[in-house]
Amino acid sequence: MMFYKLLILLGLLSSVLSAPAGNALNIKPSAGEPSSTTSLTSTTTAVVPSTFLLSNSPTTSTTFPTTTITTTSVSGYPFTPYPEPTLPPNPLVYPATDPSAPPGASNDPQVVPDFSPAWADAYKKAKQLISDYTIEEKVNITTGVGWMGGLCVGNIPANKNFPGLCLEDSPLGVRFADLVTAFPAGIQAASTWDRVLIRARGLAMGEEFKGKGVNVALGPMMNLGRVAQGGRNWEGFGADPFLAGESAYETILGLQNAGVQATAKHFIGNEQEHFRTQESSDIDDRTIHELYAHPFLRSVMAGVASVMCSYSKSQANALMSWKCDMNVDLVNGTYACENDKILNDILKREFGFQGYVMSDWSATMSTLSAVKGLDMTMPGDITFNSGDSYFGGNLTTYVKDGRISEARLDDMATRVLAAWYFLHQDAKYPETNFNAFDSSDNAHNRHVNVQSNHAALVREIGAKGIVLLKNEREVLPLCKPQSIAVIGSDAGPGKNGPNAFPDRGGDDGILAMGWGSGTANFPYLVTPLEALEKRAPQDNTQVTAYLDDWDVQKAAGAAVGQATALVFINSDSGEDYITVDGNEGDRNNMTAWHNGDNLVSAVAAVNNNTIVVVNSVGPLILEEWIENPNVTAVVWAGILGQEAGNSIMDVLYGTYNPSGKLPYTIAKDSADYPAQIVTQGSDNSIVDIPYSEGLFIDYRHFDAANIEPRFEFGFGLSYTTFEYSDLSVSTIPSQDPAEQDLITAWQSGKASPMAEGSSAALWLHEPAFRVTFNVRNTGTVSGAEIPQLYVHHAPGTGEPPSILKGFNKVEVDPGQSQQVTITLSRYDLSIWDVVDQGWQKPCDAINFSVRASSRDTRLQGIINVPNKLSCKFALVFPDLGKHQSIELVWMESKYFGLNFVSRRLGWDGTENMQDESKYIILLNLLRGEMLELEGGPR
């Protein structure tokens, strides 16, 4: 526990130093940042005019009435576009890549695709296209036509030779359309830990979006599930940035391979539904980079066309620039869609993002958000059907008056058009053939069937994402049971069909997706009862069903004397505009819905072979019955999409040997999670949400605090067993000789330099180390295993004890062995240096382990980086004084201790050794309470 206290304190020291965004990070001026002479003095009145032409719309045009908006006049905002990151393509590891032909999917990817040539070609075409556009025409490319102003949930109007854009939800299928597939949710795809399958899902969804004439698919979603009860966690890929990043990367490659533009969302800090439009996410710079921004970096590396900024205010904390007095000024949070630091500096400069940033719907907060990095406002009006816009006529006026540079407007329009060209949507792309808002519109609803054979993929993803949590006495797979009792409403159909609730805003029958904008219509929904009844005749099994959750006595009566009792329970969540059973998007608690826990207990009391099947959007507390000896198995089915019943049956009967792994931790107590839903706040004021846990979310927190979970992250049983052996580590020579100096500097402990595309640089992400080992199937049936590689940085780095940095998936026949490789990059071994604003290798040799879950260690090793020189890691923190002067604590990591040297910087940067009492107390606290430290202040 003392070790954990040290880590937490060090993390707080690293984060509390920081100043919130606007330009809160104050690292360096970025594109579009106002000059120092900018003044906020006078006011002017702008008129929102205009007729917005529609593409493929039910009517030929829509006209917003003239609306007067009072705005703030600001003297000019200069703009210089970032240069495109360039590096000569290398066919071996950095091949020039078009989104229509990405590298093949692999569970141990070796290639870093180079989309720069394709982007450069797209930019050239886009610039040529707008070369004769007027200011108004360029503004129209950036401004949606307004809510319900076109056929799709978002629409950019036609403009000369540009036919406009259709933007449509969702991350699991085409929303508001018929004859489409309801795919498993993102969380189910992540549970497969299968890059190849995740890619296939993305490709299939992309084919359906394109077939319906959608230009921009509004997904994938990649927020991290910081809060276990978060309403939209099921849309994303779990609670670990590496797993989420790999899942987002493969999904985007698949979507864009089909020709549709993908959208990475929601950037950034959109981790709960309560107060999502009025909360300020207070996140330190290191946590942003290492956790919440990582999936977006991987999205950029996948060539993502667009990024959606979130509703939340982002209070992205970090160091000020190095100045003589070293003061930090704390400022209020800035809306994510006008946050210069995260949009311009991190996303466009540091990540080298070449596409466009769109707002979440009605998340644009001012015309000047264009200066701060927003390229497109959606759906166009300020609020739904308000008839006015922050862009449109206001943006036109700002550009004509010289307050916003026309060069910036050109950049905005060019980015939008370049993404269109990048995906080759200028070449015979299908017209939109459905009306998202009017299913009776026969003129536009052409009922194009895009389902193809995707149902088979849905069933496969569902089965391979199911996690077997418990299997006592090997009661699974089922082997010709004489009788089965099927208990619980979650096993059956909804009373009025699977689409009875708008946007799935209700929980009735089998739960196969959450609710909100991240949904699609079910073409059909296979229930577990239906699948089991279809299977039963093969074994002459008698099936008895009782689907009432509340009369537990009758439920127990149905289970008496049955060879097997299958109890189905669930838990639902979604987006905050729908409240279900008192749950405003986020879940109010972590217990099963519809009396589920009591139902399990009642059945288990009378049947000693009770198998529980859980369809849930996220973790539940299972303590009421999990240790009951009559509960012989638990099948964590998740949310499976339209083939739910068939996927469950495939696992229950062993048609597929379960290989899914948990993408989050299941705790014994909801209080064990490090962050909780913030539910208290005023209707009118900003609600501050401090991300005070920093890097320590989910399993990272459980490990550091030594809290025993019920089922750890990465856990999942199989119908067979595996053993690991013969670990080896080797260095892979760099394929980027032009950057050898940067590699050498990194090996010496120096941070990567600040530059365009610096965080996505090839030398950081190319294969650098190869970890190889064998996996042997020691059981009697074939199965797939998912080895996971966790890095363990030295305590002095302030990192969590274990961090997922690699995984693979291997199928092995009984008695056979397969060699497995997990490749690591320099980026995988780096931590974010908030002082130098780059990726830095920690000082010591890096320990790692290969595990079957985050707590099941099978092999251990060390990565020794060549040419390692001594280095130091800096923590920066403010004192408790009025002026918040910053002191530096230089900390040199040892294998069994820490050396501290403290100093105070004067105005001229020289050391000032006066008034050291504060950090002497700090060091004594560390030495006395947490670790026996070597040395001390000197």
N, C-alpha and C positions, 0 to 999 in steps of 0.2 A: 504493500500500500504506500510505503514511503516513496518507492520508485515512481508510482503513478502520480503522487503529489508533486514530485519534481517535474515530471513531464507537463502536468497541467500548469504549474507555475511558469515554467519556461515558455509554454505556449501563450500564456497570458501576457508575459513580458513582451513577446514578439508581436502580439496583436493589439494590445492596449495603446501602444505607441502611436497608433495610426490616426490619420485624419480622413473623414468621410469624403466621398466623391462629390462631384461637380467636376472640378479638376482637383479633387481631394487628394489624389495620389501624388500630384505635383512632381511627376518624374521628369517630364520634359514637355515643352509645347508640342502639340500635335496638329495634324491637318485640320484646318477650320477653327482653330482656337483664336479667340479675339486678341488683338494686340493690347498692349498695356495701356493704351490711350482710350480704350473703349469706355464710353460713358453711358449711363442710364439716366437720361435727363428728361427729355420731352416726351409727350405722347402724341400719337397721330391716329386718325381713324381710317381704317381700310375697309373696302367693300368686297364682300365675297360674291362674285358674279357667277354666272357662267352656265353654259350648257355643256354637259359632259356627254359626249357621244358614246354609245354602247356598242360592244361587239356581240353579236348573236343574242341580243336582248329581246325580251318580249315586245318592247316598244322601240321606236327608232331613236329616241333620245329622252333624257330626263333633265329638267331644268330646276336648279335650286333657286328659290326666291332670293331676291337681294336682301342680304342680312348685314347689319352693321356690327362690327366687332371692334372694341377698343384694344389697341395693342401698344406695346412699348417700343419707342424708337431707339435704335441702337446704332451708333456710328459703325462704319464698315467692318465686316468680318472677312479678312483676307483668307484665301484658300490656295493651297498647293497640293495637288494629288500626290499620294504616295507612289513612288516608282514600283513597278511590278518586280517581285523577287525573281531573279534569274539565276540559273545555274545550268551548265551544259548537261543535257540528258545523258544518262548512263544506262545502256540497255540491260545491264545485269540487275541492278538494284534500284535504278531511278529512271525507268523508261518513259519516254514521252507518251502520254496517255490521253485518249479521248474518252469522255464519259460513256460513250456508246460501246466501248471495248475495254473495260477495266481489267486489271490482272485477275486471274482465276482465283476463286475463293479457296482458302486453305486455313486449316486450324493451327498452322504455324507459319504465318505470312512472312515472306522473305523480301518482298518487293515494296518500295515506297513509290507509288505512282507520281509522275510529274505532269500535272495538268497545266503548267505554265504556257506551253506552246498553244494548247487549245484555247486557253483564256486570251492569249495575245491575239490570236486570229479573231476571236469573238469581239474583242475590244476594237480591233481595226474596223470590222464591219459595223459595229454600233456607232462609232464616231463618224463613219461615212454617212450612215443613215440620218443622223441628227444634224448633219452639217448645214442643212438648209431649213431646219426647224426654227420656228419663232419661239420666243420665251414661253408664250402660252402653250404651245404644243409640247414643249419639253416639260412644263409643269404638269400637263395632263398625263404624262407617262408615270409620274410619281404620285398621282392622286387617284384614289379609288372613286367610283361613281356614287358611293353612298350605300347604306344598308338597304338591301332588297332592290337595288337599282339595276341589277343584272341577273343573269341566270345562276350565278354561283354565289357563295357566301362572300367572296371578294372579287371585284372586277376592275381591271384597268381598261379604259376605253380605247377603241380603234383610233389610229392616228396615221394618216397618209398611208404608207406601205406597211405599217405595223398593225396587225389585226387585233391587238389588245391581248389581255390575259384573263384566264379564268383561274381563280384560286379557290381550293376546296379542301375541307376537312376530309378524312381524319387520319391519325397515325395507324389505324387498323383497317382502313377501307374507305371507299368513297361514300361520304355521308350524303343523306337526302337523295339517294339514287336507287333505282330498282335494278334487278338482275346483276347484282354485285356480290362479292364474297365478304362475309364477316370473318375476318382473320382473327387468330389469337392475338391478344393484346401484347404490347411490348414487354411487359413483365414476364409473360409466358415464353416469349422468344428468348429472353435473357436466361430463363431457367434451363434452357437446353444447353447453354454454354457451348453452342455449336455454331461457329462462324459460317460454315457452309450453308447450314439450314437458315440462318438469319439472313444471309445474302439472298437465298432463294425466296424467302418471304418478301424481301424488299423488291425483288424483280417482279414477282407475281402481282404485288400491289401496284407497282409502277405500270405494268401492262394494263391493269384495270383503270387506273386514273387516265392514262393516255387514251384508252378505248372509249372513255366517256367524254373526251375532249377537254380534260383538265390540264392546264399548263403547269400549275404549281400545286403540289401536294403539301398540305400543311402538317407535316411531320417529317422525321420522327421527333418525339418529345424526349428530352434527356435530363430533366431535373432529377435530383439524386435521392429523393426519399429521405431527406434529413430527418423528417418527423415520421415515425412509423404509421401514424394515423392520417397522413396527408391524403387529401381527397383524390388527387390525380396521379399518385405514385404508380398505379397500375398501367398508365399510359407509357411510362418510362421503362428503364432497364435495370432498376434495382439501386442498392444503396452503396455501391462502390464505383468510384470514377473510372477505374480501368475497365471493369466489366461493361459499364455503361458506354464508355468510349469505344470499345471494340464493337459493341452492338450497334451503336449509332453509325460508326464507320461502315460496317457491312450493309446496314439498311440503306444508307445513302448511295453506296456503290450500286446496289441492286435497283433502287428506284430510278436513278439517273441512267443506268444501263438501258432501261425501258424507254427513256426519252422524256420523262417528266422531271420538272424541277423539284428538288427536295427542299424542305425548310427545317432547319435546326431550331428548336424552340425549347423553353422560353429563356432568353438570355437577359438576365441572370438572377438567381436568388428568388425564384418563384416556387417556394417549397411548402406553402400551405394555401388553403382556399380562404379561410377567414381573413378578412381585411386585405385581400390581395390587391385591391386598387388603391389602398391608402396606407400600406405598410412600408416601412423603411428597413430593408435588410442590411444589417450592419456586419460586414464581412471583412476580415483583414486580408491584405494583399496576398499573403502566402497561401491562405486557405482558398481564396479565389483561384489562384493558379493551379494549386495541386489537387483541388477537389472539383469545384463547381464549373470552372472554365475548361477543364480537361476534355470532357466529351465534345465541346464545341471546337477545340483545337483539332481533335480527330475528325470532326465533321469537315472542317476546312481542308484538312489533308485528303479527304475523300472527294474534294471538289464541289462541296455543297453550293448550290446556286443562291440560296437566300438564308438569312437568319432572322428570326422573329424576336424582337425585344419584348420584355415582359411588362406587366402592369406595375410591378413593385418599384419603389424607390430603392436605389442601390447606394449604400453607404460603404463604398469599397475602401477600406482603410489600408494605409501603408505609410511609408516614410515620406517626408517632405524631401525636396531636393537638398543636397548638401549646401547649407548656408552657414555663414559664420556664427550666428547665434543659435542655430539648431533648434529653433522653436517649431512646435507643431500647433496649427490652428485647427480646431475641430469645427466643421461646418455641417449644416443639415444635409440629409440625404438628397440625392438628385434622382429624378425619375429615370428608370432604366432606358427609356426611349429618347432621352436627351442627355445621356451621361457621356461626356466627352472622353473620359478615361476608358470606360469599358468598350465603347463603340469605336472610337477613332484610334486610341492608342493600343489597347489590347487586341481587339478583333481585327482591325484593318491594318495597323502597323505591325504589331508584334506577331500576329498569326498570319499576316499576309492575305487576308480575305479579299477575294476579287469580286464576289457577288454583291448583292444589295441587302440592306437591312430594312425589313418592314416592321411596322408596329403591330402589336397585338390589337385586337379590335377595340377601337376607341381608346387606345393607350397613348396616342399622340397628345402632348400637353401644351405645345406652343409651336409657332412657326419657326422659331429659332432652333427647334430640334433638328432642323436640316443642317445647321452649322455643326451640331454636336454629333452627327454621324447617321441620322435617320435618312433613308433614301426613298421610302414609300410609306404613305399613311393609309391605313386600312380601318374600316371599309371606305374611308374617305371623308365622311361627315364627322363632326366633333363628337356627337353622341348619335345613337341610332335615329335616323330620320329627322335630324335637327335642321337639315337644309343648309348647313354652313360647314366650313372646313378650315383647319389651320394651314393647309397647303392651298391648292386651288388659287383663288384670287389673292389671298393674303401673301402666298409665296411669290406670285407674279409681281405684286406691288413691292415686296421687299427686294426682289432682284432688280426691278426697274429703277428703284430709288437708290440702288447701290449699297443697301444695308447687308444684303447677302450677295456674295460674288456670283456672277453668271458662270464662272468656272466651276463653282460648287454645284450649281444646277446642272451643268453639263455632265459633271461627274455622277450625279444622281441618276440622270436619265441614261447615261452610258452604261452604268452598272446594271440597270434593269434590262436594257436591250441586250447587253453582252450575255447575260444569263440565258436569254431567249435564243440567241445565236449559239451559245455554248452547248445547249441541248439540242441543236439542229431543229428547233421548232419553226424555223422559217421555211422548212422543206416539207410541204404536204402534211402538216399536222392536222389531226381530226378537229372538226368544229365541235363545240360544246353541244351535246345532244340530249340534255336533260335540264329541267328547271328545278333548282334546289328548293324553291319556295312554293311551287304550284304543281302538284302531281297531276292535276287535271288539264294542264296546258298541253294539249295534243299537238300544237304547232311545233313545240320544242322537245317534248318528251318522245323520243324516237324508240325507246325501249331497246337499246342496244345491249345485248347480252355479252358481258365481258368475263364471265366466270371461268370459261375454259375448263381445265381439269384441276383447278385450284383446291377443290374440296379434299383431294387426296393429300395435298401439302398441309392443309389445315389440320387434318387428322394426324399426320405425322408429327408436326410441330407440337400439337397438343399432347400426344403420348410421350414424346421425348422431353417435354418440359415438366411432366409430372414428377414430383419428388416423393419417394418412399421414405417416410420418417420412422416407421416402426413396423416390425414384422416378426413378432414372437412366434416361436414354434414353426416358423416357415409356413404360416397359414396361407400365404400368397406365394405363387399364383394359385388361383382356384383350380382344383382338380376334380371335375365332375361332381360338384356338390349335389346332394340329394334334394336339398331345399334351400331357398334363399328368401329372407325377409328384406324387403326394400323399404326403408323408413325415411320419412322427411320430405317436405315439399321441394327441396332442392333436387330431388331425384326425378321430379315430374315436370310437366309442362305448366306454363302460366295459364291462368284461367281464361284469358282472352288473347292468347297467342304471344309469340316472343317480341312483337313490336307494339304491344298494347300501350306502353308508356312512352310519351315523346322523349326522344334522346335517351331512352332506356332508363328514365327517371322513376324507377320502382323496382322492387325485388319480389318477384312472384314466380315460383318455379325455378328451374335450373339457372344458376347465375353463370353467364358466359361472357359478360363484359360489364364494366362499370357504367356510370351515366355521365352525360355532358356532351360537349362538342367533339370529344374524342371517340365517337361511336359511329356505327353504320347500321343500316337495316339488315336484319337477318333474312336471307332468302328462305331459310328453314332453320330449325334448331333441333338437333337430335338429343333427346333426353337420355339420362342413364337408364331409366326404367324401360324406355323403348329399346335401347341397345341390348339390355340384359334379357328382355323377353324374346328378342330376336335370336339371341345366342342360346338360350335355355334348351330348346328342343334338341340341339346337338348332343346334350348330355342327359336328356330326360330329367332335367331339373325343374322342380316346382317353384314358381315365383309367387310370393305373396307381397302385396304392396299396401302400405298405410302412409299417406302423404300429409296427414294433419300433424303440425309441429306442436300443438298446444295440449292435446289430450294425451299426456304421456302414459297414462294407464292403458289406454287402448293401443298405443304404439308398442308398449312392452308386451301386451297380450299377443300382438301380431308376431313378435319375435320369439315367443316361448316355443321351445321344441324345434326350432329351425336349425339346420346345420350351420348356417352362416347368417348373421344379421348385418346388413350394410346400412349404416346410418349416414345420411347426407346432410351436411350443414353448410352455411355460407356466411359471408360478410361483405357488404357492398359499400361503395363510396363513389364520388364523382366531383363534378364542377359546382361552384357555389351558387349558380343561378337556379339550381334545383335543390330543394330540401326534401329528403326522403326519410320518413319516420323520425323527424327531428334532427337528422344529420345534414348540416349545411355544407355539403361537399365533403369536408373532412369528417372522419368517423368520430363520434362522441366518445367511444371507448373501444376496447380491443377484445370484446367478447363476441361469441357467435350470435348472429341475428336469429330472430324467430324462435327464441327459447332453445337454441341449439345445444347448449351445454346440458341443460336438464334432460333434453331428449336423449343425448348420448348416455348419460348416467342411468336413466330409467331403463333403457334397453340393455345396457351392460349388466344391470342388476339381475337380469333374468336369462341372459344368453352369454355363455363363456367363450364365444367366438364372434365378438362384435368388432367389425371393421368400420372405421370412420373415414369417410371421404369428404374432404374440405374443398369447397370452391370459394376462394377468398381473394380479394384485391390486394391483400397484404397480410402481415403477421397477425396472429391471434394469440391470446393467452389461453393455454390448453390445460392449465394445472388442475382444474376441477376433476378431470377424468383421465389424464394422460398416463398416470401410473396404475390405473385400475387394471389388475391382471386379466380381467375379462375383455379389455380393449386390446385385442391381439395385433392389430395393424392400423396404421394411419397412412392414408394416401393423400398427399397434398396436391390436389388437382389444379389449383389456380383458377384462371379464367381462360377458357379454351376456344371460344369462338363457336361457329355453327356446328362443328362435329363433336361437341363436348362429350356426349354419351358414348360415341364410338371410341374416342381417345381413352376414356376411363376404362371401358370394357377391354381394350387392347392390353392395358397394364394389369388389370385384375386377373385376366386369364393367361397372362404371360405371352400373348402374341408379340408384345414388345417388352423386353427386360428393362425396367426403369433405369434411367441414367441421369435424370434431372438433378440439379443441385440448387439449393436455396440461394436466391440473389439478395437475401437480407437475413438478419438474425431474428429468430423467434425467441423471445425472452420468457422468463418465468413470471415477471411482473412488469407491467407497463412503465412503472417508475424507473426501471433499470435502463431505459433508453435515455440518451444524454440530452435530447431536446423534445419538448412537448408543444402541442398546438397552443398558440397564443389566442385566447378567446375573449379577453377583456380589452375593451377600448371604446373610444367615443365614435359616434357615427360621423363626426365631422373632422376629427383630428388625425394626424399621422400616428400610426401605431409603430413604435420601435420594436424590432425583433433582433436582438443581439445574437449573433452566431458565436456565442462565447465559448462553445465547445471546440471551436477551431477545427483542426484536422481530425478530431476524435469523434467521428460519427459511426454508428452501427458497430460492427465487430471491432473496429479500432478502439472504440470506447470500452467495450466489454473486456478486451484483452488488457488494455492499460489499467483499468480499474479492478481487474481480476474478478469480474462478475461472471458467474457461471450461467450461460444461457440454457434454455431448454434444448434448442437445436441451433447450432452455430451456422454462420454464413458459410456457404459452400458445401453444406452437408447434404447427403443423399445416399440412401442404401440401394443395393442391387439384389437380384436373385442369385448372384454369384459373388465371389470374393476375389480380391486382387492383392498382389504383393509387388513392392517396388525394389529395385536393386541396381547396382553397377552405375553409380552416379559419376559423371565426368563433366568438366568445364573446360572450354577452349576459347581462345580469342579469335575473332574473325577479322582479317585485315580490312582496313577501310577501302571502300571503292570511291572515295572522295578525296584524292590526293591534293586537290587545290585548297582544301581546308585543313591541311595537316597542322598548321600552326594553331588553329582553334582546338583541334583535338588534343594537342600537346598541352595547351593552356588548361583545358578541362581536366586532363589527367593530373595537372599540378594543383588543382583545387580552385582555379579561377572560374568565375562565372562567365557564361556565354555573353557576348556583346549585345548591346541594344542596336537593332537594325530592322529594316523591313523584312518581315517573315522570319525573324530570328528564332522564334520558338518552334517553327516548322522546318528548320534547316535540315538538309539531308545528313550532315555529319552527326547531328544529334539523334536522328531516328533510324539511320541505317543499322542493319544487324552488326552488333559489336561483340557479343558473347553468346556462345552456344552451350546450353545445358542439356546433357543427354543422359538417359537412364532407360532401364527396361521395366515394363509392366507385364506381369504374368497373371493369367487367369487361373486361380487355384480352385475354382469351383467346377460345377458339372454342366453349366449351360453357357452359351455365348453371351457376351455382354460388352457394354461400352463403359470405359472409365474416363474420368476427367481429372487428370493431375493438375494441381494448382501450384504456382511458384510464388512464394512470399519473400519479400526482401525485409531484412532486419537491420536498420541503421543503428549506429551507436547511440547510446542514450543522450549524448551531448547535442545531437542534432535537433532534438525536440520532436522527432517523428514518432508516430505510433509504433508499438512493438513489432507489428507485422503489417505489411502492405502488399496487397495483390499486385503483381507485375507481369504475370504470364499464366497461360493455361493452354491445354491442348485436349483433344478428345480422340481416343483410340478405341477401336473395336478389337476384341481379342477372343479367340475361340478357347474352349476349356483345355487346360493343360499347355497352352501355347503362350509365347512371349512376343511382345512387340517393342521395338526400340522407339522411344519417344524423344522428341526434341522440342525444347522451348527456347526461343531466341530472344535475347534482350538487347536493347539499344542503350546508348549513353543517356538518353532522356529517361529511360526507365530507372536508371540508377541515380538520378539527380534530384535535388531539392531546389526549391525556389529561394533565391537570395534576394531579400527585400531591399538590401542596401545597394547592391550593384545591378539589381533588376535583370537577373539572368539565371540560367540553370547551372547549378554548381554540384560537383561531385563532393560528397563529404570526405573528410580526411582519411578515415580508416579504411581498411579492407572491408568489403561489404559481405555480411553474412546473408545466407538465404536458406530456405528450406523448401522441399517439394512435399506437398501435403495432399491428402484426400479431401480435406476441408480446412477451414481456417484454424482448426485446433487438432487436426489429426496428422501429425508429422510423420513422414515416412523416410525422408532422406534429408541430409544437411550438407551444406557446402559453403565455400568462401570464394568470392570473386576478387582476385588481386589485380588491380588495374596497373598496367605497366607504367614505368616512369613516375610513380607516385612520389610527390614531394610533400614535405610537411605543410600543413595549412591550418588556418584557424577559422572558426565559425562565429559570426557576430550575432548577438541579440541586442536589440535596441529597445529602450523603454523610457517612458516619461517618469519624472519623479512626481511626488505628491504636491509639489509647490505650485504657487499661483501661476508662474510663467511657463510651467511645463517644459523646463529645459531637459534635453535628452542627454543621458549618460550612456556610454558604451561599456558593455561587459564583453571582453574578449574571452572566449572559452575554448580551450584546447582539449579535444577529446582524448581520453586514455581508455584502454580496455577495461580497467577496473577503477576508474576515478576521473575527476575533472580538475583541471587547473584554472583558476580564475585570476585575471588581472583587470583591475578597474582603473578607469581614468576619466577625467572630465575634460572636454574640449573647450578652450577659450574662444574668444572672438576671432582670433587669427589662426585657429586650428592647433595651437600649441597646447601641450598638456598643462593642466592646472590641477594640482594635487590638493587644493584646499577643500574643506567641507566634504570629507568622504564618509561621514557618519551614516548616511542613508544606505550606501551600498555595502558598508561594513556590516550593518545590521542584516541586510539581505544575505550576505555571504554566510554570516553566522547562522541565519535561519536555515539556509540550505545545508550547512555543515552539521548543524545540531539535530535537525528534524528529519532530514531525508537521506543524506549520503555522508559518508565519511570522506571529505574531500581532501585532496592533496593541496598544499600551498595555502594561499589566501590572498587578501588584498595587499598590494605592494606598490 
